[in-house]
């Protein structure tokens, strides 16, 4: 069992749902989040400002054999997408689970 975690801009929700379906991951959760990035002004005299983006967090406790197909699909999406905000995908091992 692995924990698959994806962060994305809200505008890519439908595409990521399709990736989950194509990879055979049928159970997952989502949460609305705000992504922040500090940017500087025109010159360094002014303090940094935070740029906020409406984002989503998807996560799924899933079988290891579904991770590789999802990563392949997500990689293809990132290469094809015209965005400065690609999907961020991580996998964490689950050492113990109680459910």
Secondary structure, 3 states (H helix, E strand, C coil): CEEEEEEEEHHHHHHHHHHHHHHCCCCCEEEEEEEEEEECCCCCCCCCEEEEEEEEEEEEEECHHHHHHHHHHHHHHHHHCCCCCCCEEEEEECCCCCC
